Amino acid sequence: MSQKGQIKKAVLAYSGGLDTSIILKWLVEEYGCEVIAYSADLGQGEELDGIPAKAKKTGASNCYIMDLKEEFARDFVFPMFRANAIYEGRYFLGTSIARPLIAKAQMEIAAKEGADAVSHGATGKGNDQVRFELAYYHFDPNVKVIAPWREWDLNSRTALEEYAKKYGIPVPTSKKFPWSSDRNLLHISFEGDVLENPWAEAPEEMYVLTVKPEDAPDQPEFVEIEFEKGDAVAVNGERLSPANLLAKLNELGGKHGIGRVDLMENRYVGMKSRGVYETPGGTILEEAHRGVESITMDREVMHLRDSLVPRYAEMIYNGYWFAPERIALQALIDNTQQTVNGKARIKLYKGHCRVVGRDSATDSLFNVDFATFEADEVYNQADAEGFIKLNALRLRIAAMQRAAKK
């Protein structure tokens, strides 16, 4: 059913792939509106080549390529890593954390262009539709959102190809890799095809950022990462911008086969889904961050923060980056990071990375005089007896009660 006349101008989140190319043409035909294509450069490299020309050839009146790499690393990835946020204990949230930024820039373009609608290519089964649209409504509560996958009847690959053929949209005659992928500066994700069999191992040719761990160098490599207030600022003594630092760690991690994860995750919409991820730089960054925290953070502060991490990670995964509860929790997390200043030494070897040294010249809470197993004059070990008895009091009372019942 045609909806022409309802929308005058729409901004489409456009990747240049088959789906969003069809969506672009579908918007023009179905809504009769002007369509502005927009792609966010989050570090996907050559995937952006030729996008403006392709978008205009398919019917876009204009095409924006927004370089968001530094903003992505500085204002989205780094705040998330200050929390050590990992969804369900495995997933570094590489796709999840990108969506609110993509939506933010899309809404800025919509405001600049006077558009009355925004559109995306997320399906009605996935998480991305939620992430995009929660962000859209944060910036404009009255924005019109067009989600073609929830509207059209192009519900099969064959239907999409027939539509593309009808309007002269190029269709790959043979796709070398049949799975879908999403790449940015933090990670690359893979879904679909062979991965829909939970028992089947992901094929080696799937991986892009990392070498096979068995083929990684036979000698370990050591890297030093320096932190200021919970954010990484230097690698091996070289100060780098957030995006360049993450790129450097990706290079180091990829060389050593670090950051591969194969998991079954619980989507927000309710189904389980298998994803394979490569997050080489993020894996190293999280390990180093925890290393510096271990020597600079108060025990109870760390335990309190860690108790909130699953909830925080869930907020990001489900699309609530701009929600007040995430912002409030971020304030607490950032407060815990004021003393996280120092450096960690990380050992990289055949798919693994681990802290082998940590130091802080200004905020270390480690005092060898108290912790040593050698003779000391600052800790009276006899004091431990009273400490233990006081903490055991409730256990002793319970034991006496059980004995009295016998």
C-alpha positions in Angstrom: 0.0 0.0 0.0 1.6 3.3 -1.1 2.3 5.9 1.5 3.3 8.7 -0.8 2.9 12.2 0.4 3.3 11.3 4.1 7.0 12.0 4.2 8.9 14.8 2.4 12.5 14.0 3.3 14.1 11.0 5.1 17.6 10.4 6.3 18.6 6.7 5.8 21.4 5.0 7.8 23.1 3.5 4.7 25.9 0.9 4.4 25.9 0.5 0.7 25.0 -3.2 0.9 22.1 -4.9 -0.8 19.6 -4.4 2.0 20.1 -0.6 2.5 20.4 -0.1 -1.3 17.0 -1.7 -1.7 15.6 0.3 1.2 16.8 3.6 -0.4 15.0 2.8 -3.6 12.0 1.5 -1.7 11.7 4.7 0.3 11.7 6.7 -3.0 9.1 4.5 -4.6 6.9 3.8 -1.6 7.0 7.2 0.2 7.8 9.3 -2.8 10.2 11.3 -0.6 13.6 12.7 -1.0 16.2 10.4 0.6 19.5 11.5 2.1 22.0 8.6 2.6 24.3 8.7 5.6 27.2 6.4 6.6 29.1 6.6 9.8 32.9 6.0 9.6 33.6 4.1 12.8 36.8 2.5 11.5 35.4 0.0 9.0 38.0 1.1 6.4 37.6 0.2 2.8 34.0 -0.8 3.3 33.1 2.9 2.8 34.7 3.1 -0.6 32.4 4.3 -3.3 29.4 4.7 -1.1 28.4 8.3 -2.1 28.4 7.5 -5.8 26.5 4.3 -5.2 23.9 6.0 -3.0 23.3 8.8 -5.6 23.0 6.2 -8.4 20.4 4.4 -6.4 18.3 7.5 -5.9 19.7 9.5 -2.9 19.7 13.3 -3.3 22.8 13.5 -1.1 25.2 11.3 0.9 27.0 12.1 4.1 30.1 10.2 5.3 30.7 11.2 8.9 34.1 10.5 10.4 33.1 9.5 14.0 36.2 7.4 14.9 37.5 9.7 17.7 34.1 10.5 19.1 33.3 6.8 19.1 36.4 5.8 21.0 36.5 8.8 23.4 32.8 9.3 24.2 31.4 5.8 23.9 34.0 3.0 24.0 36.2 4.5 26.7 33.3 5.3 29.2 32.1 1.8 28.7 35.5 0.4 29.4 35.8 2.4 32.6 33.1 0.1 33.8 34.7 -3.1 32.4 31.3 -3.7 30.8 30.9 -7.2 29.2 27.5 -8.5 28.4 26.7 -12.0 29.9 30.4 -12.2 30.8 31.6 -12.7 27.2 30.5 -10.0 24.8 32.4 -6.7 24.6 29.4 -4.9 23.2 31.1 -3.8 20.0 28.0 -3.5 17.9 25.8 -2.3 20.8 28.0 0.7 21.7 28.1 1.9 18.1 24.4 2.2 17.5 23.7 5.2 19.8 26.4 7.2 18.1 25.3 6.3 14.6 21.8 7.4 15.6 23.0 10.6 17.2 24.8 11.7 14.0 21.8 10.6 11.9 19.5 12.9 14.0 22.0 15.8 13.6 21.8 15.4 9.8 18.0 15.2 10.0 17.9 18.4 11.9 20.3 20.1 9.6 18.5 19.0 6.5 15.0 19.6 7.8 14.1 16.0 7.3 10.8 14.7 8.8 11.8 11.1 9.0 14.7 8.7 9.7 15.1 5.2 8.5 17.3 2.2 9.2 17.9 -1.3 7.9 17.6 -3.3 11.1 15.2 -6.3 11.0 12.2 -6.8 13.2 13.9 -9.7 15.0 17.1 -8.1 16.2 18.4 -5.7 18.8 19.5 -2.9 16.5 16.0 -1.7 15.8 15.6 -1.0 19.5 19.0 0.6 19.9 18.5 2.9 16.9 15.0 4.0 17.8 15.5 4.5 21.5 18.2 6.9 20.5 16.1 8.6 17.8 13.3 9.4 20.3 15.8 10.7 22.8 16.8 13.4 20.4 13.3 14.1 18.9 10.3 12.6 20.6 8.1 13.3 17.6 10.4 11.9 14.9 8.9 9.6 12.3 10.8 6.3 12.1 10.6 4.2 9.0 11.7 0.6 9.5 11.1 -1.2 6.2 11.7 -4.7 7.5 8.6 -4.2 9.7 6.5 -2.8 6.8 7.3 -4.4 3.5 6.6 -7.8 2.0 10.1 -8.4 0.8 10.6 -11.3 3.2 13.1 -13.5 1.4 16.4 -13.3 -0.4 14.6 -14.1 -3.6 12.1 -11.2 -3.1 15.0 -8.8 -2.4 16.9 -9.9 -5.5 13.8 -9.6 -7.7 13.2 -6.1 -6.4 16.9 -5.2 -7.0 16.6 -6.5 -10.6 13.5 -4.5 -11.2 15.2 -1.3 -10.3 18.7 -2.0 -11.6 20.3 -2.3 -8.2 23.5 -4.3 -8.4 23.3 -7.7 -6.8 26.4 -9.8 -6.0 26.2 -12.8 -8.3 28.3 -14.9 -5.9 29.0 -13.9 -2.3 32.3 -15.3 -1.2 31.3 -15.3 2.5 27.6 -15.9 3.1 27.5 -14.8 6.8 26.7 -11.2 7.8 29.3 -9.0 9.5 29.5 -5.6 11.2 32.8 -3.9 11.7 34.0 -0.9 13.6 37.1 0.3 15.5 36.2 -1.9 18.5 35.4 -5.2 16.9 33.9 -7.2 14.0 30.9 -9.4 14.4 29.6 -12.4 12.4 26.2 -13.9 12.3 24.1 -16.2 10.1 24.7 -19.0 7.6 26.9 -21.8 9.2 26.8 -20.0 12.5 23.1 -20.9 12.8 24.2 -24.4 13.7 25.4 -24.0 17.3 27.5 -27.2 17.0 29.5 -26.1 14.0 32.8 -24.5 14.5 33.2 -21.1 12.8 35.3 -21.5 9.7 38.8 -20.1 9.9 38.3 -18.0 6.8 35.7 -16.0 8.7 38.2 -14.2 10.8 39.4 -10.8 9.7 41.2 -9.0 12.5 43.1 -11.9 14.1 45.5 -14.6 13.0 44.8 -18.2 14.0 46.2 -18.4 17.6 48.2 -21.6 16.6 49.9 -19.6 13.9 50.7 -16.6 16.1 54.3 -15.8 16.9 56.1 -18.4 19.0 57.6 -15.7 21.2 55.4 -13.6 23.5 55.3 -9.8 23.2 55.0 -7.4 26.1 53.1 -4.2 26.0 52.8 -1.4 28.5 49.5 0.6 28.7 49.2 3.8 30.7 46.0 5.0 32.3 44.7 8.4 33.6 41.5 8.4 35.5 40.5 5.0 34.0 41.2 5.9 30.4 44.2 4.5 28.4 46.4 7.3 27.2 49.6 5.7 26.0 51.0 2.4 24.6 54.7 1.6 25.3 55.3 5.2 26.3 53.7 6.8 23.2 50.7 9.0 23.9 47.9 8.4 21.4 44.4 9.7 20.8 41.6 7.3 21.9 40.9 6.1 18.3 44.6 5.7 17.4 45.3 3.9 20.7 42.5 1.4 20.0 43.8 0.9 16.5 47.3 0.2 17.8 46.0 -2.4 20.3 44.0 -4.0 17.5 47.2 -4.4 15.5 49.1 -5.9 18.5 46.2 -8.2 19.5 45.4 -9.3 15.9 49.1 -10.4 15.4 48.8 -12.7 18.4 45.4 -14.1 17.7 43.8 -12.3 20.7 40.1 -11.5 21.1 38.1 -14.3 19.4 34.8 -15.1 21.1 32.1 -17.6 20.0 29.0 -17.3 22.0 25.2 -17.8 22.3 23.7 -14.5 23.5 20.2 -13.6 24.7 18.7 -10.9 22.5 16.6 -8.2 24.0 13.6 -9.3 21.9 13.7 -12.7 23.6 15.5 -15.2 21.4 18.9 -16.7 21.6 21.4 -15.9 18.8 24.9 -17.1 18.0 27.6 -14.5 17.3 31.3 -14.8 16.6 33.3 -11.7 17.5 36.8 -10.4 17.2 37.8 -7.8 19.7 41.6 -7.8 19.8 42.3 -4.3 21.1 39.4 -4.3 23.5 40.4 -7.6 25.1 43.9 -6.2 25.8 42.4 -2.9 27.0 40.1 -4.5 29.5 42.8 -6.7 30.9 45.2 -3.7 31.3 42.5 -1.6 32.9 41.7 -4.2 35.5 45.4 -4.5 36.2 45.7 -0.8 37.1 42.4 -0.9 39.0 43.7 -3.9 41.1 46.5 -1.7 42.6 44.7 1.7 42.8 41.0 1.0 43.7 39.6 0.6 47.2 38.2 -2.9 47.7 34.7 -1.9 48.6 34.4 0.7 45.9 35.6 -2.0 43.4 33.1 -4.6 44.7 30.3 -2.1 44.5 31.1 -1.1 41.0 31.5 -4.7 39.9 28.1 -5.6 41.3 26.5 -3.0 39.0 28.4 -4.0 35.8 25.9 -6.7 34.7 23.1 -4.1 34.8 25.2 -1.4 33.1 26.2 -3.9 30.3 22.6 -4.9 29.9 21.6 -1.2 29.5 24.1 -0.8 26.6 23.2 -4.1 25.0 19.5 -3.3 25.1 19.9 0.2 23.7 19.6 2.5 26.8 22.8 4.5 26.3 21.0 7.8 26.5 18.6 6.7 29.3 18.8 8.5 32.7 19.7 5.3 34.6 22.7 4.7 32.4 23.9 8.3 32.8 23.4 8.2 36.6 25.3 4.9 36.8 28.1 6.4 34.6 28.5 9.2 37.1 29.2 6.7 39.8 31.5 4.6 37.6 33.5 7.7 36.6 33.8 8.7 40.3 35.4 5.3 41.0 38.0 6.0 38.3 39.6 9.1 39.7 42.4 7.2 41.3 42.9 4.7 38.4 46.2 6.2 37.3 49.2 4.0 36.4 50.3 1.4 34.0 49.9 -2.3 33.3 52.3 -4.6 31.6 50.5 -7.2 29.4 51.9 -10.4 28.0 50.5 -11.3 24.5 50.9 -14.9 23.4 48.9 -17.2 21.1 45.4 -16.0 21.7 45.9 -15.0 25.3 46.7 -11.8 27.1 47.3 -11.3 30.8 48.7 -8.8 33.2 52.2 -9.6 34.4 52.9 -6.2 36.0 51.1 -3.2 37.4 52.3 0.1 38.9 51.0 3.5 40.0 53.4 6.2 41.1 50.6 8.4 42.6 47.7 6.1 43.6 49.0 2.7 44.6 47.2 1.2 47.6 49.7 -1.7 47.8 52.1 -1.3 50.7 54.8 -3.9 50.8 55.4 -3.2 54.5 51.9 -4.4 55.3 51.6 -7.3 52.8 55.0 -8.9 53.1 55.5 -12.4 54.4 58.8 -11.4 55.8 59.3 -9.9 59.3 57.6 -6.5 59.7 56.9 -3.9 62.4 53.6 -2.4 61.0 51.2 -5.4 61.4 50.6 -7.3 64.6 49.5 -10.7 63.5 48.0 -11.5 66.9 45.3 -8.9 66.2 43.9 -11.3 63.6 42.5 -13.5 66.4 40.0 -11.0 67.6 39.1 -10.0 64.0 38.3 -13.7 63.2 36.4 -14.3 66.5 34.2 -11.2 65.9 33.4 -12.2 62.4 32.8 -15.8 63.5 30.3 -14.8 66.2 27.2 -15.4 64.2 28.5 -18.7 63.0 29.4 -19.8 66.5 25.9 -18.8 67.8 24.3 -20.8 65.0 26.5 -23.8 65.8 25.5 -23.6 69.5 21.9 -23.5 68.5 22.2 -26.6 66.3 24.0 -28.4 69.2 21.2 -27.5 71.6 18.6 -29.1 69.3 20.3 -32.5 69.3 
